[in-house]
Amino acid sequence: MTARVTLYSRPGCHLCDDARAVIERVCADLGEEYVEVSIDDDPRLQERFGEEIPVTFVDGRQHDFWRVDETRLRAALTS
């Protein structure tokens, strides 16, 4: 199974911690996988996302940034 959700984050980011908690809960409930990528490991990602983290992608398309709306994420994963 490949992950449908990608969370772009950075260590020490409190918004990233909040987003991760929502993503973990939703993915666990729906039997989906997610991956987390630190933008600090890639200068291109740092340039692309900068201060917009956390950034969430669903099925390869940007879904949210800064905050993850649980209802929207569930809808995206069940549609």
Biopython code that builds the backbone (N, CA, C, O; Angstrom):
import numpy as np
from Bio.PDB.StructureBuilder import StructureBuilder

atoms = [
    (1, "MET", "N", (0.855, -1.178, 0.000)),
    (1, "MET", "CA", (0.000, 0.000, 0.000)),
    (1, "MET", "C", (0.895, 1.234, 0.000)),
    (1, "MET", "O", (1.828, 1.329, 0.797)),
    (2, "THR", "N", (0.616, 2.160, -0.878)),
    (2, "THR", "CA", (1.367, 3.410, -0.890)),
    (2, "THR", "C", (0.600, 4.469, -0.116)),
    (2, "THR", "O", (-0.630, 4.462, -0.052)),
    (3, "ALA", "N", (1.358, 5.366, 0.461)),
    (3, "ALA", "CA", (0.749, 6.415, 1.275)),
    (3, "ALA", "C", (-0.014, 7.393, 0.400)),
    (3, "ALA", "O", (0.498, 7.853, -0.620)),
    (4, "ARG", "N", (-1.221, 7.705, 0.794)),
    (4, "ARG", "CA", (-2.024, 8.691, 0.071)),
    (4, "ARG", "C", (-1.795, 10.096, 0.609)),
    (4, "ARG", "O", (-2.065, 11.083, -0.075)),
    (5, "VAL", "N", (-1.292, 10.182, 1.849)),
    (5, "VAL", "CA", (-1.086, 11.472, 2.497)),
    (5, "VAL", "C", (0.410, 11.685, 2.718)),
    (5, "VAL", "O", (1.117, 10.799, 3.198)),
    (6, "THR", "N", (0.869, 12.874, 2.357)),
    (6, "THR", "CA", (2.242, 13.282, 2.640)),
    (6, "THR", "C", (2.195, 14.542, 3.476)),
    (6, "THR", "O", (1.507, 15.505, 3.136)),
    (7, "LEU", "N", (2.933, 14.528, 4.574)),
    (7, "LEU", "CA", (3.042, 15.676, 5.454)),
    (7, "LEU", "C", (4.453, 16.236, 5.329)),
    (7, "LEU", "O", (5.422, 15.559, 5.672)),
    (8, "TYR", "N", (4.573, 17.462, 4.843)),
    (8, "TYR", "CA", (5.852, 18.155, 4.791)),
    (8, "TYR", "C", (5.959, 18.986, 6.060)),
    (8, "TYR", "O", (5.076, 19.790, 6.362)),
    (9, "SER", "N", (7.048, 18.788, 6.802)),
    (9, "SER", "CA", (7.166, 19.398, 8.120)),
    (9, "SER", "C", (8.624, 19.754, 8.395)),
    (9, "SER", "O", (9.494, 19.625, 7.534)),
    (10, "ARG", "N", (8.856, 20.203, 9.614)),
    (10, "ARG", "CA", (10.225, 20.401, 10.093)),
    (10, "ARG", "C", (10.236, 20.142, 11.595)),
    (10, "ARG", "O", (9.238, 20.372, 12.278)),
    (11, "PRO", "N", (11.362, 19.664, 12.104)),
    (11, "PRO", "CA", (11.466, 19.389, 13.540)),
    (11, "PRO", "C", (11.241, 20.661, 14.361)),
    (11, "PRO", "O", (11.648, 21.752, 13.963)),
    (12, "GLY", "N", (10.587, 20.500, 15.510)),
    (12, "GLY", "CA", (10.366, 21.608, 16.419)),
    (12, "GLY", "C", (9.211, 22.520, 16.049)),
    (12, "GLY", "O", (9.039, 23.575, 16.659)),
    (13, "CYS", "N", (8.429, 22.138, 15.073)),
    (13, "CYS", "CA", (7.299, 22.950, 14.599)),
    (13, "CYS", "C", (6.031, 22.498, 15.327)),
    (13, "CYS", "O", (5.570, 21.373, 15.137)),
    (14, "HIS", "N", (5.467, 23.383, 16.165)),
    (14, "HIS", "CA", (4.273, 22.991, 16.918)),
    (14, "HIS", "C", (3.057, 22.786, 16.018)),
    (14, "HIS", "O", (2.217, 21.935, 16.311)),
    (15, "LEU", "N", (2.945, 23.544, 14.933)),
    (15, "LEU", "CA", (1.841, 23.320, 13.997)),
    (15, "LEU", "C", (1.984, 21.962, 13.317)),
    (15, "LEU", "O", (0.990, 21.297, 13.026)),
    (16, "CYS", "N", (3.225, 21.557, 13.066)),
    (16, "CYS", "CA", (3.478, 20.239, 12.465)),
    (16, "CYS", "C", (3.039, 19.134, 13.424)),
    (16, "CYS", "O", (2.472, 18.127, 13.002)),
    (17, "ASP", "N", (3.305, 19.329, 14.715)),
    (17, "ASP", "CA", (2.867, 18.350, 15.713)),
    (17, "ASP", "C", (1.349, 18.223, 15.714)),
    (17, "ASP", "O", (0.813, 17.116, 15.773)),
    (18, "ASP", "N", (0.655, 19.361, 15.647)),
    (18, "ASP", "CA", (-0.815, 19.350, 15.605)),
    (18, "ASP", "C", (-1.317, 18.649, 14.347)),
    (18, "ASP", "O", (-2.236, 17.832, 14.410)),
    (19, "ALA", "N", (-0.712, 18.971, 13.203)),
    (19, "ALA", "CA", (-1.121, 18.361, 11.932)),
    (19, "ALA", "C", (-0.886, 16.857, 11.952)),
    (19, "ALA", "O", (-1.729, 16.083, 11.499)),
    (20, "ARG", "N", (0.261, 16.449, 12.476)),
    (20, "ARG", "CA", (0.590, 15.024, 12.547)),
    (20, "ARG", "C", (-0.451, 14.271, 13.374)),
    (20, "ARG", "O", (-0.854, 13.170, 12.999)),
    (21, "ALA", "N", (-0.886, 14.844, 14.482)),
    (21, "ALA", "CA", (-1.884, 14.183, 15.330)),
    (21, "ALA", "C", (-3.190, 13.966, 14.570)),
    (21, "ALA", "O", (-3.790, 12.895, 14.662)),
    (22, "VAL", "N", (-3.630, 14.971, 13.825)),
    (22, "VAL", "CA", (-4.865, 14.844, 13.040)),
    (22, "VAL", "C", (-4.687, 13.792, 11.951)),
    (22, "VAL", "O", (-5.545, 12.928, 11.769)),
    (23, "ILE", "N", (-3.580, 13.867, 11.233)),
    (23, "ILE", "CA", (-3.322, 12.923, 10.135)),
    (23, "ILE", "C", (-3.234, 11.496, 10.661)),
    (23, "ILE", "O", (-3.808, 10.580, 10.073)),
    (24, "GLU", "N", (-2.517, 11.304, 11.767)),
    (24, "GLU", "CA", (-2.405, 9.960, 12.342)),
    (24, "GLU", "C", (-3.778, 9.406, 12.714)),
    (24, "GLU", "O", (-4.078, 8.244, 12.437)),
    (25, "ARG", "N", (-4.599, 10.226, 13.333)),
    (25, "ARG", "CA", (-5.937, 9.786, 13.761)),
    (25, "ARG", "C", (-6.808, 9.418, 12.559)),
    (25, "ARG", "O", (-7.429, 8.355, 12.538)),
    (26, "VAL", "N", (-6.850, 10.293, 11.570)),
    (26, "VAL", "CA", (-7.689, 10.051, 10.395)),
    (26, "VAL", "C", (-7.199, 8.827, 9.624)),
    (26, "VAL", "O", (-7.996, 7.970, 9.241)),
    (27, "CYS", "N", (-5.907, 8.747, 9.400)),
    (27, "CYS", "CA", (-5.366, 7.608, 8.653)),
    (27, "CYS", "C", (-5.606, 6.293, 9.391)),
    (27, "CYS", "O", (-5.930, 5.281, 8.769)),
    (28, "ALA", "N", (-5.450, 6.304, 10.700)),
    (28, "ALA", "CA", (-5.718, 5.089, 11.486)),
    (28, "ALA", "C", (-7.184, 4.683, 11.372)),
    (28, "ALA", "O", (-7.494, 3.504, 11.200)),
    (29, "ASP", "N", (-8.076, 5.651, 11.467)),
    (29, "ASP", "CA", (-9.511, 5.362, 11.370)),
    (29, "ASP", "C", (-9.896, 4.796, 10.010)),
    (29, "ASP", "O", (-10.764, 3.928, 9.913)),
    (30, "LEU", "N", (-9.240, 5.298, 8.951)),
    (30, "LEU", "CA", (-9.628, 4.916, 7.586)),
    (30, "LEU", "C", (-8.729, 3.833, 6.978)),
    (30, "LEU", "O", (-8.947, 3.419, 5.839)),
    (31, "GLY", "N", (-7.734, 3.378, 7.720)),
    (31, "GLY", "CA", (-6.837, 2.350, 7.201)),
    (31, "GLY", "C", (-5.915, 2.854, 6.100)),
    (31, "GLY", "O", (-5.513, 2.094, 5.219)),
    (32, "GLU", "N", (-5.585, 4.126, 6.156)),
    (32, "GLU", "CA", (-4.697, 4.732, 5.156)),
    (32, "GLU", "C", (-3.300, 4.909, 5.740)),
    (32, "GLU", "O", (-3.109, 4.894, 6.956)),
    (33, "GLU", "N", (-2.337, 5.076, 4.854)),
    (33, "GLU", "CA", (-0.953, 5.315, 5.241)),
    (33, "GLU", "C", (-0.602, 6.776, 4.989)),
    (33, "GLU", "O", (-1.200, 7.435, 4.139)),
    (34, "TYR", "N", (0.375, 7.269, 5.742)),
    (34, "TYR", "CA", (0.919, 8.593, 5.463)),
    (34, "TYR", "C", (2.433, 8.556, 5.625)),
    (34, "TYR", "O", (2.978, 7.713, 6.338)),
    (35, "VAL", "N", (3.092, 9.476, 4.957)),
    (35, "VAL", "CA", (4.535, 9.645, 5.110)),
    (35, "VAL", "C", (4.787, 11.082, 5.532)),
    (35, "VAL", "O", (4.031, 11.995, 5.203)),
    (36, "GLU", "N", (5.875, 11.251, 6.269)),
    (36, "GLU", "CA", (6.275, 12.583, 6.696)),
    (36, "GLU", "C", (7.654, 12.873, 6.130)),
    (36, "GLU", "O", (8.562, 12.046, 6.214)),
    (37, "VAL", "N", (7.797, 14.057, 5.554)),
    (37, "VAL", "CA", (9.053, 14.475, 4.933)),
    (37, "VAL", "C", (9.487, 15.783, 5.579)),
    (37, "VAL", "O", (8.725, 16.749, 5.609)),
    (38, "SER", "N", (10.703, 15.813, 6.091)),
    (38, "SER", "CA", (11.241, 17.039, 6.671)),
    (38, "SER", "C", (11.773, 17.934, 5.555)),
    (38, "SER", "O", (12.616, 17.510, 4.765)),
    (39, "ILE", "N", (11.286, 19.162, 5.490)),
    (39, "ILE", "CA", (11.773, 20.073, 4.456)),
    (39, "ILE", "C", (13.212, 20.498, 4.748)),
    (39, "ILE", "O", (13.904, 20.986, 3.854)),
    (40, "ASP", "N", (13.669, 20.318, 5.985)),
    (40, "ASP", "CA", (15.043, 20.683, 6.333)),
    (40, "ASP", "C", (16.063, 19.791, 5.647)),
    (40, "ASP", "O", (17.240, 20.144, 5.574)),
    (41, "ASP", "N", (15.634, 18.641, 5.145)),
    (41, "ASP", "CA", (16.542, 17.701, 4.479)),
    (41, "ASP", "C", (16.717, 17.988, 2.999)),
    (41, "ASP", "O", (17.505, 17.313, 2.336)),
    (42, "ASP", "N", (16.004, 18.974, 2.462)),
    (42, "ASP", "CA", (16.045, 19.238, 1.019)),
    (42, "ASP", "C", (15.898, 20.738, 0.761)),
    (42, "ASP", "O", (14.829, 21.299, 1.003)),
    (43, "PRO", "N", (16.949, 21.393, 0.274)),
    (43, "PRO", "CA", (16.876, 22.839, 0.011)),
    (43, "PRO", "C", (15.746, 23.228, -0.936)),
    (43, "PRO", "O", (15.187, 24.317, -0.806)),
    (44, "ARG", "N", (15.402, 22.367, -1.877)),
    (44, "ARG", "CA", (14.302, 22.678, -2.804)),
    (44, "ARG", "C", (12.962, 22.725, -2.066)),
    (44, "ARG", "O", (12.118, 23.576, -2.347)),
    (45, "LEU", "N", (12.780, 21.809, -1.128)),
    (45, "LEU", "CA", (11.550, 21.826, -0.340)),
    (45, "LEU", "C", (11.512, 23.038, 0.588)),
    (45, "LEU", "O", (10.452, 23.628, 0.794)),
    (46, "GLN", "N", (12.655, 23.408, 1.144)),
    (46, "GLN", "CA", (12.723, 24.608, 1.985)),
    (46, "GLN", "C", (12.302, 25.836, 1.193)),
    (46, "GLN", "O", (11.544, 26.675, 1.681)),
    (47, "GLU", "N", (12.804, 25.932, -0.037)),
    (47, "GLU", "CA", (12.462, 27.072, -0.889)),
    (47, "GLU", "C", (10.987, 27.052, -1.280)),
    (47, "GLU", "O", (10.328, 28.091, -1.296)),
    (48, "ARG", "N", (10.479, 25.873, -1.594)),
    (48, "ARG", "CA", (9.096, 25.752, -2.058)),
    (48, "ARG", "C", (8.085, 26.048, -0.952)),
    (48, "ARG", "O", (7.116, 26.776, -1.170)),
    (49, "PHE", "N", (8.313, 25.479, 0.241)),
    (49, "PHE", "CA", (7.316, 25.573, 1.300)),
    (49, "PHE", "C", (7.639, 26.610, 2.363)),
    (49, "PHE", "O", (6.728, 27.148, 2.993)),
    (50, "GLY", "N", (8.911, 26.900, 2.574)),
    (50, "GLY", "CA", (9.337, 27.934, 3.498)),
    (50, "GLY", "C", (8.563, 27.955, 4.797)),
    (50, "GLY", "O", (8.640, 27.023, 5.597)),
    (51, "GLU", "N", (7.823, 29.016, 4.996)),
    (51, "GLU", "CA", (7.084, 29.211, 6.248)),
    (51, "GLU", "C", (5.643, 28.707, 6.185)),
    (51, "GLU", "O", (4.869, 28.954, 7.110)),
    (52, "GLU", "N", (5.272, 28.013, 5.125)),
    (52, "GLU", "CA", (3.901, 27.502, 5.008)),
    (52, "GLU", "C", (3.712, 26.157, 5.688)),
    (52, "GLU", "O", (2.614, 25.602, 5.650)),
    (53, "ILE", "N", (4.738, 25.627, 6.301)),
    (53, "ILE", "CA", (4.608, 24.300, 6.895)),
    (53, "ILE", "C", (3.746, 24.338, 8.135)),
    (53, "ILE", "O", (3.683, 25.368, 8.806)),
    (54, "PRO", "N", (3.095, 23.269, 8.450)),
    (54, "PRO", "CA", (3.068, 22.025, 7.710)),
    (54, "PRO", "C", (2.239, 22.146, 6.429)),
    (54, "PRO", "O", (1.285, 22.919, 6.353)),
    (55, "VAL", "N", (2.627, 21.375, 5.451)),
    (55, "VAL", "CA", (1.889, 21.301, 4.192)),
    (55, "VAL", "C", (1.470, 19.846, 4.008)),
    (55, "VAL", "O", (2.278, 18.930, 4.163)),
    (56, "THR", "N", (0.210, 19.648, 3.679)),
    (56, "THR", "CA", (-0.330, 18.312, 3.502)),
    (56, "THR", "C", (-0.734, 18.101, 2.045)),
    (56, "THR", "O", (-1.406, 18.939, 1.444)),
    (57, "PHE", "N", (-0.315, 16.975, 1.493)),
    (57, "PHE", "CA", (-0.718, 16.568, 0.155)),
    (57, "PHE", "C", (-1.560, 15.302, 0.274)),
    (57, "PHE", "O", (-1.264, 14.430, 1.091)),
    (58, "VAL", "N", (-2.596, 15.201, -0.531)),
    (58, "VAL", "CA", (-3.419, 14.000, -0.618)),
    (58, "VAL", "C", (-3.416, 13.577, -2.082)),
    (58, "VAL", "O", (-3.760, 14.354, -2.972)),
    (59, "ASP", "N", (-3.025, 12.338, -2.308)),
    (59, "ASP", "CA", (-2.954, 11.786, -3.665)),
    (59, "ASP", "C", (-2.145, 12.683, -4.601)),
    (59, "ASP", "O", (-2.499, 12.865, -5.766)),
    (60, "GLY", "N", (-1.048, 13.244, -4.069)),
    (60, "GLY", "CA", (-0.127, 14.021, -4.899)),
    (60, "GLY", "C", (-0.500, 15.471, -5.121)),
    (60, "GLY", "O", (0.227, 16.194, -5.802)),
    (61, "ARG", "N", (-1.617, 15.915, -4.563)),
    (61, "ARG", "CA", (-2.048, 17.312, -4.730)),
    (61, "ARG", "C", (-2.068, 18.011, -3.376)),
    (61, "ARG", "O", (-2.439, 17.418, -2.363)),
    (62, "GLN", "N", (-1.661, 19.284, -3.374)),
    (62, "GLN", "CA", (-1.661, 20.021, -2.121)),
    (62, "GLN", "C", (-3.080, 20.125, -1.580)),
    (62, "GLN", "O", (-4.020, 20.462, -2.299)),
    (63, "HIS", "N", (-3.205, 19.825, -0.294)),
    (63, "HIS", "CA", (-4.522, 19.787, 0.342)),
    (63, "HIS", "C", (-4.687, 20.913, 1.361)),
    (63, "HIS", "O", (-5.681, 21.638, 1.325)),
    (64, "ASP", "N", (-3.731, 21.064, 2.258)),
    (64, "ASP", "CA", (-3.783, 22.077, 3.309)),
    (64, "ASP", "C", (-2.389, 22.593, 3.600)),
    (64, "ASP", "O", (-1.395, 21.962, 3.240)),
    (65, "PHE", "N", (-2.321, 23.750, 4.256)),
    (65, "PHE", "CA", (-1.076, 24.195, 4.860)),
    (65, "PHE", "C", (-1.411, 24.925, 6.152)),
    (65, "PHE", "O", (-2.520, 25.431, 6.325)),
    (66, "TRP", "N", (-0.456, 24.973, 7.040)),
    (66, "TRP", "CA", (-0.547, 25.506, 8.402)),
    (66, "TRP", "C", (-1.425, 24.660, 9.307)),
    (66, "TRP", "O", (-0.959, 24.222, 10.359)),
    (67, "ARG", "N", (-2.645, 24.418, 8.953)),
    (67, "ARG", "CA", (-3.555, 23.617, 9.779)),
    (67, "ARG", "C", (-4.177, 22.520, 8.906)),
    (67, "ARG", "O", (-4.383, 22.698, 7.706)),
    (68, "VAL", "N", (-4.467, 21.392, 9.540)),
    (68, "VAL", "CA", (-5.150, 20.302, 8.842)),
    (68, "VAL", "C", (-6.555, 20.214, 9.394)),
    (68, "VAL", "O", (-6.755, 19.983, 10.587)),
    (69, "ASP", "N", (-7.522, 20.399, 8.522)),
    (69, "ASP", "CA", (-8.923, 20.296, 8.902)),
    (69, "ASP", "C", (-9.324, 18.824, 8.826)),
    (69, "ASP", "O", (-9.316, 18.223, 7.751)),
    (70, "GLU", "N", (-9.671, 18.258, 9.966)),
    (70, "GLU", "CA", (-9.969, 16.828, 10.028)),
    (70, "GLU", "C", (-11.127, 16.436, 9.121)),
    (70, "GLU", "O", (-11.055, 15.409, 8.447)),
    (71, "THR", "N", (-12.174, 17.218, 9.091)),
    (71, "THR", "CA", (-13.338, 16.907, 8.258)),
    (71, "THR", "C", (-12.967, 16.920, 6.778)),
    (71, "THR", "O", (-13.351, 16.021, 6.029)),
    (72, "ARG", "N", (-12.224, 17.937, 6.360)),
    (72, "ARG", "CA", (-11.792, 18.007, 4.952)),
    (72, "ARG", "C", (-10.890, 16.835, 4.580)),
    (72, "ARG", "O", (-11.013, 16.269, 3.494)),
    (73, "LEU", "N", (-9.967, 16.469, 5.502)),
    (73, "LEU", "CA", (-9.068, 15.353, 5.222)),
    (73, "LEU", "C", (-9.852, 14.055, 5.097)),
    (73, "LEU", "O", (-9.606, 13.271, 4.181)),
    (74, "ARG", "N", (-10.775, 13.824, 5.991)),
    (74, "ARG", "CA", (-11.602, 12.601, 5.899)),
    (74, "ARG", "C", (-12.367, 12.570, 4.572)),
    (74, "ARG", "O", (-12.436, 11.535, 3.909)),
    (75, "ALA", "N", (-12.932, 13.702, 4.198)),
    (75, "ALA", "CA", (-13.686, 13.763, 2.937)),
    (75, "ALA", "C", (-12.785, 13.461, 1.747)),
    (75, "ALA", "O", (-13.179, 12.731, 0.838)),
    (76, "ALA", "N", (-11.593, 14.013, 1.748)),
    (76, "ALA", "CA", (-10.655, 13.793, 0.637)),
    (76, "ALA", "C", (-10.255, 12.331, 0.531)),
    (76, "ALA", "O", (-10.065, 11.817, -0.571)),
    (77, "LEU", "N", (-10.128, 11.668, 1.653)),
    (77, "LEU", "CA", (-9.684, 10.262, 1.649)),
    (77, "LEU", "C", (-10.822, 9.278, 1.410)),
    (77, "LEU", "O", (-10.571, 8.102, 1.145)),
    (78, "THR", "N", (-12.055, 9.734, 1.499)),
    (78, "THR", "CA", (-13.183, 8.817, 1.284)),
    (78, "THR", "C", (-13.940, 9.100, -0.013)),
    (78, "THR", "O", (-14.908, 8.410, -0.333)),
    (79, "SER", "N", (-13.504, 10.103, -0.748)),
    (79, "SER", "CA", (-14.226, 10.418, -1.999)),
    (79, "SER", "C", (-13.619, 9.684, -3.172)),
    (79, "SER", "O", (-14.091, 9.826, -4.300)),
]
sb = StructureBuilder()
sb.init_structure("model")
sb.init_model(0)
sb.init_chain("A")
sb.init_seg("    ")
for serial, (resi, resn, name, xyz) in enumerate(atoms, 1):
    if name == "N":
        sb.init_residue(resn, " ", resi, " ")
    sb.init_atom(name, np.array(xyz, "f"), 0.0, 1.0, " ", f" {name:<3s}", serial, name[0])
structure = sb.get_structure()
